[in-house]
Amino acid sequence: MEQPTCAHIGAITEVTIGDNYVCEECIKNDGTWVHLRTCQTCGVTLCCDASPRKHMTKHYHRSQHPVIASAEPGERWLWCYPDEVFTEY
């Protein structure tokens, strides 16, 4: 079965995952996170929408960087915010 894709995800030639397994914004503000995501445009690693402060979605709204990857060990997927497309890689 072919997975859905979009131009934003199609433009990614190499998936980047941060090597610092913390939410950079939560650390600054003494917060907590559930899961981590890495922006595929700038490489920042921030917390997911299940986390109290949802820093990665806030980053998308500020920056318009469209694609994130899960930074969780064993997870290999991408999400495109504007097209709402999920794909495994």
C-alpha contacts under 8 A as a table, 3 or more apart, distances in Angstrom:
res1	aa1	res2	aa2	distance
3	Q	87	T	6.16
3	Q	88	E	7.87
4	P	85	V	6.61
4	P	86	F	7.18
4	P	87	T	6.60
5	T	9	I	6.36
5	T	10	G	6.72
5	T	85	V	6.34
5	T	86	F	7.54
5	T	87	T	6.84
6	C	9	I	5.45
6	C	10	G	5.91
6	C	80	C	7.83
6	C	83	D	6.93
6	C	85	V	6.98
7	A	10	G	4.83
7	A	11	A	6.07
8	H	11	A	5.36
8	H	12	I	7.12
8	H	66	P	6.71
8	H	67	V	6.78
8	H	80	C	6.90
9	I	12	I	5.50
9	I	67	V	6.61
9	I	78	L	7.47
9	I	79	W	7.91
9	I	80	C	6.70
10	G	13	T	7.72
12	I	15	V	6.78
12	I	40	Q	7.74
15	V	40	Q	6.82
15	V	69	A	7.36
16	T	38	T	7.18
16	T	39	C	7.95
16	T	40	Q	6.18
16	T	43	G	6.67
16	T	69	A	7.66
17	I	38	T	5.68
17	I	43	G	7.17
17	I	45	T	7.81
17	I	69	A	7.09
17	I	70	S	7.69
17	I	71	A	5.67
18	G	21	Y	6.94
18	G	38	T	6.14
18	G	43	G	6.47
18	G	44	V	6.94
18	G	45	T	5.85
18	G	71	A	6.82
20	N	45	T	7.64
21	Y	36	L	7.36
21	Y	45	T	7.67
21	Y	71	A	7.62
22	V	26	C	7.89
22	V	27	I	7.28
22	V	36	L	7.20
22	V	45	T	7.16
22	V	46	L	7.20
23	C	26	C	5.27
23	C	27	I	6.23
23	C	33	W	6.93
23	C	36	L	6.65
23	C	45	T	5.88
23	C	46	L	4.27
23	C	47	C	5.38
24	E	27	I	5.30
24	E	28	K	6.49
24	E	44	V	7.85
24	E	45	T	6.59
24	E	46	L	6.01
25	E	28	K	5.13
25	E	29	N	6.32
25	E	31	G	7.88
25	E	46	L	6.78
25	E	55	H	6.95
26	C	29	N	5.10
26	C	30	D	5.63
26	C	31	G	4.26
26	C	32	T	5.91
26	C	33	W	7.13
26	C	46	L	7.95
26	C	47	C	7.82
26	C	53	R	7.94
27	I	30	D	5.20
27	I	31	G	6.16
27	I	32	T	7.82
28	K	31	G	7.75
31	G	53	R	7.97
32	T	51	S	7.20
32	T	52	P	7.28
33	W	36	L	7.52
33	W	47	C	5.63
33	W	48	C	7.42
33	W	50	A	7.92
33	W	51	S	4.80
33	W	52	P	6.83
33	W	53	R	7.92
34	V	47	C	6.83
34	V	48	C	6.87
34	V	50	A	6.24
34	V	51	S	5.02
35	H	47	C	5.71
35	H	48	C	5.50
35	H	50	A	7.40
35	H	51	S	7.07
35	H	71	A	7.72
35	H	72	E	6.69
36	L	45	T	6.47
36	L	46	L	5.56
36	L	47	C	4.58
36	L	48	C	5.71
36	L	70	S	6.32
36	L	71	A	5.21
36	L	72	E	6.16
37	R	45	T	5.51
37	R	46	L	5.53
37	R	47	C	6.05
37	R	48	C	6.25
37	R	56	M	6.83
37	R	68	I	6.14
37	R	69	A	5.52
37	R	70	S	4.57
37	R	71	A	4.88
37	R	72	E	7.49
38	T	43	G	5.78
38	T	44	V	5.61
38	T	45	T	4.30
38	T	46	L	6.49
38	T	68	I	5.37
38	T	69	A	5.24
38	T	70	S	6.34
38	T	71	A	5.89
39	C	42	C	5.85
39	C	43	G	4.90
39	C	44	V	5.47
39	C	45	T	6.46
39	C	56	M	7.80
39	C	65	H	7.13
39	C	67	V	6.21
39	C	68	I	4.48
39	C	69	A	6.58
40	Q	43	G	5.63
40	Q	65	H	7.58
40	Q	66	P	7.88
40	Q	67	V	5.57
40	Q	68	I	5.37
40	Q	69	A	6.84
41	T	65	H	5.87
41	T	66	P	7.68
41	T	67	V	7.24
42	C	65	H	7.85
45	T	56	M	7.68
45	T	71	A	7.58
46	L	55	H	5.67
46	L	56	M	5.10
47	C	51	S	6.12
47	C	53	R	7.60
47	C	54	K	5.78
47	C	55	H	5.34
47	C	56	M	5.61
48	C	51	S	5.49
48	C	54	K	5.30
48	C	55	H	6.72
48	C	56	M	5.89
48	C	57	T	7.31
49	D	52	P	7.46
49	D	53	R	7.58
49	D	54	K	4.55
49	D	55	H	7.66
49	D	56	M	7.50
49	D	57	T	6.95
50	A	54	K	6.96
51	S	54	K	5.46
54	K	57	T	5.78
54	K	58	K	6.50
55	H	58	K	5.02
55	H	59	H	6.07
56	M	59	H	4.90
56	M	60	Y	6.31
57	T	60	Y	5.02
57	T	61	H	6.35
58	K	61	H	5.15
58	K	62	R	6.27
59	H	62	R	5.19
59	H	63	S	5.88
59	H	64	Q	7.68
59	H	65	H	7.81
60	Y	63	S	5.22
60	Y	64	Q	4.87
60	Y	65	H	5.42
60	Y	66	P	6.64
60	Y	81	Y	7.61
61	H	64	Q	5.58
66	P	80	C	5.45
66	P	81	Y	5.39
66	P	82	P	6.30
67	V	78	L	6.67
67	V	79	W	5.56
67	V	80	C	4.46
67	V	81	Y	6.35
68	I	78	L	5.62
68	I	79	W	5.40
68	I	80	C	6.66
69	A	76	R	7.34
69	A	77	W	5.71
69	A	78	L	4.42
69	A	79	W	6.42
70	S	75	E	6.18
70	S	76	R	6.45
70	S	77	W	5.95
70	S	78	L	6.67
71	A	75	E	7.26
72	E	75	E	5.58
76	R	88	E	5.69
76	R	89	Y	5.68
77	W	86	F	7.08
77	W	87	T	5.54
77	W	88	E	4.03
77	W	89	Y	5.65
78	L	86	F	5.75
78	L	87	T	5.37
78	L	88	E	6.21
78	L	89	Y	7.42
79	W	84	E	6.90
79	W	85	V	5.67
79	W	86	F	4.55
79	W	87	T	6.63
80	C	83	D	5.67
80	C	84	E	5.32
80	C	85	V	5.14
80	C	86	F	6.56
81	Y	84	E	5.05
81	Y	85	V	7.24
